[in-house]
Structures are given as C-alpha cells and as structure tokens.
Amino acid sequence: MMNLDQPRARLRLDAALDGLAATFRGMTAHPDEHNCECHWGSAEDLAQLKLPDTDLDPDLLQRTWQAID
C-alpha cells in the first residue's frame, strides 16, 4: 500500500530502484574473474561481487560501475 504522504519523486525513485533490483537479481561477477585491485579492490571485495543479491559498499559499487572492461 502506498503512503500518500510521500512525495511523488520518492515514489518514483523507489519504483526505479525496485526495477533495477528485479533486473539485476542474482547477477554476479564471473566465477573466474580475477581483475586487478584497482578495478575490484581486495580479494574480499571481489569475493563479495561473486555473491548474488549482496548489498555492496558504495565505493565498490562505483569502481565496479566505472570499470571499462
């Protein structure tokens, strides 16, 4: 049920984020991925990218999003 007190922009943002979550649900880095730390960070960061439906640290998410390869 929608809360009618929420601004419309917040409702649109929530709907967009829900759509992204549904689109990318279950996606992970390739199991054999082994790129350098400048792209993926530490071995622990890379391991986190291989787990489906994991909340990522914003820094790791940004580095992953901006990786050119």
N, CA, C and O atoms as CSV, one atom per row, in Angstrom:
chain,resi,resn,atom,element,x,y,z
A,1,MET,N,N,0.835,-1.182,0.000
A,1,MET,CA,C,0.000,0.000,0.000
A,1,MET,C,C,0.879,1.244,0.000
A,1,MET,O,O,1.870,1.313,0.727
A,2,MET,N,N,0.515,2.218,-0.812
A,2,MET,CA,C,1.299,3.442,-0.918
A,2,MET,C,C,0.968,4.395,0.217
A,2,MET,O,O,-0.185,4.526,0.627
A,3,ASN,N,N,2.004,5.058,0.715
A,3,ASN,CA,C,1.826,6.106,1.702
A,3,ASN,C,C,1.610,7.399,0.941
A,3,ASN,O,O,2.528,7.875,0.274
A,4,LEU,N,N,0.433,7.975,1.020
A,4,LEU,CA,C,0.109,9.165,0.241
A,4,LEU,C,C,0.832,10.403,0.743
A,4,LEU,O,O,0.782,11.444,0.088
A,5,ASP,N,N,1.499,10.322,1.879
A,5,ASP,CA,C,2.252,11.452,2.397
A,5,ASP,C,C,3.627,11.577,1.756
A,5,ASP,O,O,4.262,12.626,1.865
A,6,GLN,N,N,4.098,10.525,1.090
A,6,GLN,CA,C,5.422,10.576,0.462
A,6,GLN,C,C,5.374,11.432,-0.795
A,6,GLN,O,O,4.396,11.402,-1.542
A,7,PRO,N,N,6.435,12.195,-1.023
A,7,PRO,CA,C,6.490,12.968,-2.266
A,7,PRO,C,C,6.524,12.039,-3.474
A,7,PRO,O,O,7.028,10.919,-3.388
A,8,ARG,N,N,6.000,12.493,-4.571
A,8,ARG,CA,C,5.961,11.673,-5.790
A,8,ARG,C,C,7.348,11.292,-6.276
A,8,ARG,O,O,7.546,10.192,-6.792
A,9,ALA,N,N,8.308,12.190,-6.116
A,9,ALA,CA,C,9.676,11.876,-6.555
A,9,ALA,C,C,10.219,10.678,-5.793
A,9,ALA,O,O,10.884,9.824,-6.379
A,10,ARG,N,N,9.949,10.603,-4.505
A,10,ARG,CA,C,10.416,9.476,-3.702
A,10,ARG,C,C,9.751,8.176,-4.167
A,10,ARG,O,O,10.396,7.128,-4.209
A,11,LEU,N,N,8.484,8.245,-4.510
A,11,LEU,CA,C,7.781,7.058,-5.001
A,11,LEU,C,C,8.380,6.595,-6.333
A,11,LEU,O,O,8.544,5.397,-6.562
A,12,ARG,N,N,8.705,7.556,-7.210
A,12,ARG,CA,C,9.316,7.191,-8.493
A,12,ARG,C,C,10.703,6.596,-8.280
A,12,ARG,O,O,11.077,5.629,-8.942
A,13,LEU,N,N,11.469,7.180,-7.349
A,13,LEU,CA,C,12.795,6.640,-7.051
A,13,LEU,C,C,12.687,5.223,-6.510
A,13,LEU,O,O,13.424,4.337,-6.942
A,14,ASP,N,N,11.786,5.004,-5.577
A,14,ASP,CA,C,11.602,3.661,-5.027
A,14,ASP,C,C,11.221,2.663,-6.111
A,14,ASP,O,O,11.715,1.536,-6.126
A,15,ALA,N,N,10.336,3.081,-7.023
A,15,ALA,CA,C,9.920,2.192,-8.114
A,15,ALA,C,C,11.088,1.899,-9.051
A,15,ALA,O,O,11.242,0.769,-9.515
A,16,ALA,N,N,11.911,2.907,-9.333
A,16,ALA,CA,C,13.067,2.706,-10.203
A,16,ALA,C,C,14.076,1.757,-9.554
A,16,ALA,O,O,14.603,0.864,-10.217
A,17,LEU,N,N,14.344,1.947,-8.267
A,17,LEU,CA,C,15.282,1.066,-7.565
A,17,LEU,C,C,14.750,-0.362,-7.484
A,17,LEU,O,O,15.515,-1.320,-7.595
A,18,ASP,N,N,13.447,-0.503,-7.291
A,18,ASP,CA,C,12.840,-1.840,-7.299
A,18,ASP,C,C,13.008,-2.494,-8.665
A,18,ASP,O,O,13.266,-3.695,-8.753
A,19,GLY,N,N,12.862,-1.705,-9.737
A,19,GLY,CA,C,13.045,-2.223,-11.088
A,19,GLY,C,C,14.471,-2.668,-11.343
A,19,GLY,O,O,14.704,-3.712,-11.953
A,20,LEU,N,N,15.432,-1.872,-10.874
A,20,LEU,CA,C,16.840,-2.261,-11.012
A,20,LEU,C,C,17.134,-3.539,-10.237
A,20,LEU,O,O,17.831,-4.426,-10.729
A,21,ALA,N,N,16.605,-3.625,-9.041
A,21,ALA,CA,C,16.824,-4.824,-8.227
A,21,ALA,C,C,16.254,-6.056,-8.922
A,21,ALA,O,O,16.873,-7.120,-8.904
A,22,ALA,N,N,15.085,-5.920,-9.532
A,22,ALA,CA,C,14.475,-7.049,-10.234
A,22,ALA,C,C,15.279,-7.411,-11.486
A,22,ALA,O,O,15.458,-8.589,-11.794
A,23,THR,N,N,15.759,-6.399,-12.198
A,23,THR,CA,C,16.518,-6.638,-13.427
A,23,THR,C,C,17.828,-7.362,-13.160
A,23,THR,O,O,18.193,-8.284,-13.889
A,24,PHE,N,N,18.531,-6.949,-12.121
A,24,PHE,CA,C,19.856,-7.490,-11.850
A,24,PHE,C,C,19.867,-8.560,-10.764
A,24,PHE,O,O,20.938,-8.986,-10.334
A,25,ARG,N,N,18.712,-8.996,-10.321
A,25,ARG,CA,C,18.633,-10.002,-9.262
A,25,ARG,C,C,19.426,-11.249,-9.638
A,25,ARG,O,O,19.251,-11.814,-10.717
A,26,GLY,N,N,20.286,-11.659,-8.740
A,26,GLY,CA,C,21.049,-12.879,-8.943
A,26,GLY,C,C,22.311,-12.734,-9.762
A,26,GLY,O,O,23.083,-13.687,-9.863
A,27,MET,N,N,22.552,-11.560,-10.359
A,27,MET,CA,C,23.740,-11.386,-11.192
A,27,MET,C,C,24.984,-11.260,-10.318
A,27,MET,O,O,24.940,-10.682,-9.233
A,28,THR,N,N,26.089,-11.810,-10.809
A,28,THR,CA,C,27.358,-11.769,-10.090
A,28,THR,C,C,28.502,-11.559,-11.072
A,28,THR,O,O,28.322,-11.641,-12.288
A,29,ALA,N,N,29.671,-11.289,-10.526
A,29,ALA,CA,C,30.878,-11.320,-11.341
A,29,ALA,C,C,31.101,-12.770,-11.779
A,29,ALA,O,O,30.675,-13.706,-11.104
A,30,HIS,N,N,31.763,-12.934,-12.898
A,30,HIS,CA,C,32.070,-14.285,-13.388
A,30,HIS,C,C,32.880,-15.028,-12.325
A,30,HIS,O,O,33.762,-14.435,-11.706
A,31,PRO,N,N,32.598,-16.308,-12.103
A,31,PRO,CA,C,33.319,-17.068,-11.079
A,31,PRO,C,C,34.836,-17.070,-11.260
A,31,PRO,O,O,35.574,-17.167,-10.280
A,32,ASP,N,N,35.309,-16.962,-12.511
A,32,ASP,CA,C,36.744,-16.978,-12.779
A,32,ASP,C,C,37.361,-15.574,-12.816
A,32,ASP,O,O,38.539,-15.425,-13.140
A,33,GLU,N,N,36.574,-14.550,-12.489
A,33,GLU,CA,C,37.069,-13.165,-12.529
A,33,GLU,C,C,38.264,-13.012,-11.601
A,33,GLU,O,O,38.270,-13.526,-10.482
A,34,HIS,N,N,39.281,-12.294,-12.085
A,34,HIS,CA,C,40.487,-12.098,-11.284
A,34,HIS,C,C,41.171,-10.777,-11.590
A,34,HIS,O,O,42.393,-10.674,-11.485
A,35,ASN,N,N,40.399,-9.762,-11.969
A,35,ASN,CA,C,40.986,-8.470,-12.330
A,35,ASN,C,C,41.772,-7.846,-11.194
A,35,ASN,O,O,41.682,-8.270,-10.042
A,36,CYS,N,N,42.537,-6.838,-11.542
A,36,CYS,CA,C,43.426,-6.177,-10.587
A,36,CYS,C,C,42.651,-5.429,-9.497
A,36,CYS,O,O,41.462,-5.141,-9.637
A,37,GLU,N,N,43.360,-5.126,-8.417
A,37,GLU,CA,C,42.728,-4.460,-7.284
A,37,GLU,C,C,42.237,-3.057,-7.613
A,37,GLU,O,O,41.333,-2.558,-6.942
A,38,CYS,N,N,42.807,-2.403,-8.628
A,38,CYS,CA,C,42.355,-1.053,-8.969
A,38,CYS,C,C,40.915,-1.066,-9.486
A,38,CYS,O,O,40.210,-0.064,-9.371
A,39,HIS,N,N,40.475,-2.185,-10.050
A,39,HIS,CA,C,39.093,-2.288,-10.515
A,39,HIS,C,C,38.166,-2.843,-9.438
A,39,HIS,O,O,37.113,-2.268,-9.162
A,40,TRP,N,N,38.550,-3.933,-8.847
A,40,TRP,CA,C,37.634,-4.656,-7.973
A,40,TRP,C,C,37.983,-4.540,-6.499
A,40,TRP,O,O,37.180,-4.915,-5.644
A,41,GLY,N,N,39.168,-4.027,-6.188
A,41,GLY,CA,C,39.564,-3.924,-4.791
A,41,GLY,C,C,40.239,-5.194,-4.321
A,41,GLY,O,O,40.860,-5.917,-5.100
A,42,SER,N,N,40.107,-5.444,-3.063
A,42,SER,CA,C,40.774,-6.597,-2.445
A,42,SER,C,C,40.130,-7.912,-2.878
A,42,SER,O,O,39.098,-7.932,-3.549
A,43,ALA,N,N,40.763,-8.993,-2.478
A,43,ALA,CA,C,40.198,-10.319,-2.743
A,43,ALA,C,C,38.825,-10.447,-2.084
A,43,ALA,O,O,37.930,-11.105,-2.615
A,44,GLU,N,N,38.670,-9.811,-0.924
A,44,GLU,CA,C,37.370,-9.845,-0.232
A,44,GLU,C,C,36.304,-9.081,-1.023
A,44,GLU,O,O,35.150,-9.505,-1.093
A,45,ASP,N,N,36.707,-7.936,-1.627
A,45,ASP,CA,C,35.765,-7.180,-2.456
A,45,ASP,C,C,35.319,-8.011,-3.659
A,45,ASP,O,O,34.131,-8.075,-3.977
A,46,LEU,N,N,36.287,-8.644,-4.319
A,46,LEU,CA,C,35.959,-9.471,-5.481
A,46,LEU,C,C,35.064,-10.637,-5.073
A,46,LEU,O,O,34.127,-10.983,-5.793
A,47,ALA,N,N,35.346,-11.239,-3.930
A,47,ALA,CA,C,34.504,-12.339,-3.447
A,47,ALA,C,C,33.080,-11.861,-3.214
A,47,ALA,O,O,32.127,-12.597,-3.468
A,48,GLN,N,N,32.931,-10.635,-2.732
A,48,GLN,CA,C,31.592,-10.089,-2.493
A,48,GLN,C,C,30.839,-9.916,-3.811
A,48,GLN,O,O,29.625,-10.115,-3.861
A,49,LEU,N,N,31.554,-9.545,-4.885
A,49,LEU,CA,C,30.920,-9.382,-6.191
A,49,LEU,C,C,30.447,-10.706,-6.776
A,49,LEU,O,O,29.635,-10.724,-7.701
A,50,LYS,N,N,30.942,-11.793,-6.249
A,50,LYS,CA,C,30.559,-13.118,-6.747
A,50,LYS,C,C,29.386,-13.713,-5.983
A,50,LYS,O,O,28.959,-14.829,-6.278
A,51,LEU,N,N,28.856,-12.979,-5.001
A,51,LEU,CA,C,27.698,-13.437,-4.236
A,51,LEU,C,C,26.436,-12.773,-4.787
A,51,LEU,O,O,26.393,-11.547,-4.889
A,52,PRO,N,N,25.425,-13.535,-5.138
A,52,PRO,CA,C,24.204,-12.931,-5.666
A,52,PRO,C,C,23.454,-12.150,-4.595
A,52,PRO,O,O,23.458,-12.506,-3.417
A,53,ASP,N,N,22.815,-11.080,-5.039
A,53,ASP,CA,C,21.909,-10.285,-4.197
A,53,ASP,C,C,22.559,-9.779,-2.918
A,53,ASP,O,O,21.947,-9.803,-1.850
A,54,THR,N,N,23.812,-9.318,-3.033
A,54,THR,CA,C,24.542,-8.780,-1.897
A,54,THR,C,C,24.557,-7.257,-1.971
A,54,THR,O,O,24.804,-6.691,-3.036
A,55,ASP,N,N,24.297,-6.597,-0.859
A,55,ASP,CA,C,24.425,-5.142,-0.811
A,55,ASP,C,C,25.903,-4.797,-0.864
A,55,ASP,O,O,26.701,-5.311,-0.079
A,56,LEU,N,N,26.263,-3.916,-1.801
A,56,LEU,CA,C,27.666,-3.552,-1.990
A,56,LEU,C,C,27.979,-2.216,-1.342
A,56,LEU,O,O,27.136,-1.320,-1.297
A,57,ASP,N,N,29.201,-2.093,-0.841
A,57,ASP,CA,C,29.693,-0.824,-0.341
A,57,ASP,C,C,29.640,0.184,-1.496
A,57,ASP,O,O,29.982,-0.177,-2.622
A,58,PRO,N,N,29.224,1.430,-1.257
A,58,PRO,CA,C,29.121,2.405,-2.353
A,58,PRO,C,C,30.416,2.589,-3.139
A,58,PRO,O,O,30.367,2.774,-4.355
A,59,ASP,N,N,31.574,2.543,-2.476
A,59,ASP,CA,C,32.843,2.690,-3.174
A,59,ASP,C,C,33.083,1.522,-4.131
A,59,ASP,O,O,33.496,1.728,-5.272
A,60,LEU,N,N,32.830,0.316,-3.677
A,60,LEU,CA,C,32.990,-0.865,-4.524
A,60,LEU,C,C,32.001,-0.815,-5.688
A,60,LEU,O,O,32.355,-1.144,-6.820
A,61,LEU,N,N,30.789,-0.413,-5.417
A,61,LEU,CA,C,29.786,-0.298,-6.477
A,61,LEU,C,C,30.228,0.708,-7.533
A,61,LEU,O,O,30.087,0.451,-8.729
A,62,GLN,N,N,30.761,1.849,-7.106
A,62,GLN,CA,C,31.216,2.864,-8.062
A,62,GLN,C,C,32.384,2.353,-8.892
A,62,GLN,O,O,32.394,2.534,-10.110
A,63,ARG,N,N,33.377,1.715,-8.256
A,63,ARG,CA,C,34.517,1.184,-9.001
A,63,ARG,C,C,34.075,0.131,-9.998
A,63,ARG,O,O,34.586,0.078,-11.117
A,64,THR,N,N,33.133,-0.702,-9.602
A,64,THR,CA,C,32.629,-1.745,-10.486
A,64,THR,C,C,31.883,-1.136,-11.662
A,64,THR,O,O,32.051,-1.568,-12.802
A,65,TRP,N,N,31.071,-0.147,-11.388
A,65,TRP,CA,C,30.272,0.501,-12.429
A,65,TRP,C,C,31.176,1.211,-13.432
A,65,TRP,O,O,30.890,1.202,-14.629
A,66,GLN,N,N,32.263,1.826,-12.964
A,66,GLN,CA,C,33.122,2.623,-13.832
A,66,GLN,C,C,34.227,1.820,-14.511
A,66,GLN,O,O,34.959,2.370,-15.333
A,67,ALA,N,N,34.366,0.543,-14.191
A,67,ALA,CA,C,35.409,-0.269,-14.833
A,67,ALA,C,C,35.144,-0.351,-16.334
A,67,ALA,O,O,34.026,-0.634,-16.766
A,68,ILE,N,N,36.175,-0.103,-17.108
A,68,ILE,CA,C,35.986,-0.060,-18.571
A,68,ILE,C,C,35.997,-1.439,-19.205
A,68,ILE,O,O,35.634,-1.585,-20.372
A,69,ASP,N,N,36.401,-2.438,-18.464
A,69,ASP,CA,C,36.440,-3.779,-19.034
A,69,ASP,C,C,35.409,-4.643,-18.383
A,69,ASP,O,O,35.282,-5.818,-18.727
